[in-house]
Amino acid sequence: MKKILVVSLLVVALFLILAGSFLYFGSYSRGIRAGVVIKLSERGYLFKTYEGQLNIGTFGAFKNEDNQLTTVFEFSVPRDREDVIKALQEVSLTGERVSLHYEEKYFKFFWLGDTKYLITKVERLPAAERKALPPSDPPIPSGQGR
């Protein structure tokens, strides 16, 4: 009887370890979102992570968790991804359009970030193809008013 109890506990423990490993290391989806990084901040009390927002523009609107259309993609970057953090800091200051490669996890893990979307790579355009953002209001030709 004692042997059956020990074997049962080992089977349950093994199942929990395998299920936990699958949820932690597995990805629900992987993809790329393109846009302009509009926010990047370090957050957290014990586990510091970087949280950011990407403005994907009006043509790439998608539904968020509240089932509302939005053009802002919220993402997280674990603190150990220093190369990604540095690239995001640079592009957030220049306003250039980038592609963010991400993994969507099954659950939010508080030590990885506030979202299920973890950035794995930042792809910048080659220097020759980079363009500054257009001004919000085009210049008015002289002699014409609004």
Residue pairs with C-beta under 8 A, 6 or more apart in sequence:
23 105
23 106
23 107
24 105
24 109
26 105
26 106
27 103
27 104
27 105
28 104
28 105
28 106
28 116
29 103
29 104
30 101
30 102
30 103
30 104
31 101
31 102
31 104
32 99
32 100
32 101
32 102
32 123
33 54
33 56
33 60
33 73
33 99
33 100
33 102
34 56
34 60
34 97
34 98
34 99
34 100
35 54
35 55
35 56
35 57
35 60
35 73
35 97
35 98
35 100
36 54
36 55
36 57
36 95
36 96
36 97
36 98
36 133
37 52
37 53
37 54
37 55
37 88
37 91
37 92
37 98
38 53
38 54
38 55
38 72
38 92
39 51
39 52
39 53
39 92
40 50
40 51
40 52
40 85
40 88
40 89
40 92
41 50
41 51
41 52
42 48
42 49
42 50
42 51
43 49
43 50
43 51
43 114
47 79
47 110
47 111
48 79
49 76
49 77
49 78
49 79
49 111
49 112
49 113
49 114
50 76
50 77
50 78
50 79
50 85
50 88
50 113
51 74
51 75
51 76
51 77
51 113
51 114
51 115
52 74
52 75
52 76
52 77
52 88
52 92
52 119
53 72
53 73
53 74
53 75
54 72
54 73
54 74
54 75
54 100
55 71
55 72
56 62
56 71
56 72
56 73
57 71
58 71
60 71
61 69
61 70
61 71
62 69
62 70
62 73
63 69
63 70
64 70
73 100
73 117
74 114
74 115
74 117
75 100
75 102
75 113
75 115
75 117
75 118
75 119
76 112
76 113
76 114
76 115
76 117
76 118
76 119
77 84
77 85
77 88
77 113
77 118
77 119
78 111
78 112
78 113
78 118
79 85
81 119
81 120
84 119
84 120
84 121
84 122
87 122
87 124
88 119
88 122
91 98
91 122
91 124
94 130
95 132
95 133
96 124
96 125
96 130
96 131
97 125
97 131
98 122
98 123
98 124
98 125
99 122
99 123
100 119
100 121
100 122
100 123
101 119
101 120
101 121
101 122
101 123
102 117
102 118
102 119
102 120
103 117
103 118
103 120
104 116
104 117
104 118
105 112
105 116
105 117
105 118
106 116
107 116
108 114
108 115
108 116
112 118
124 130
140 146
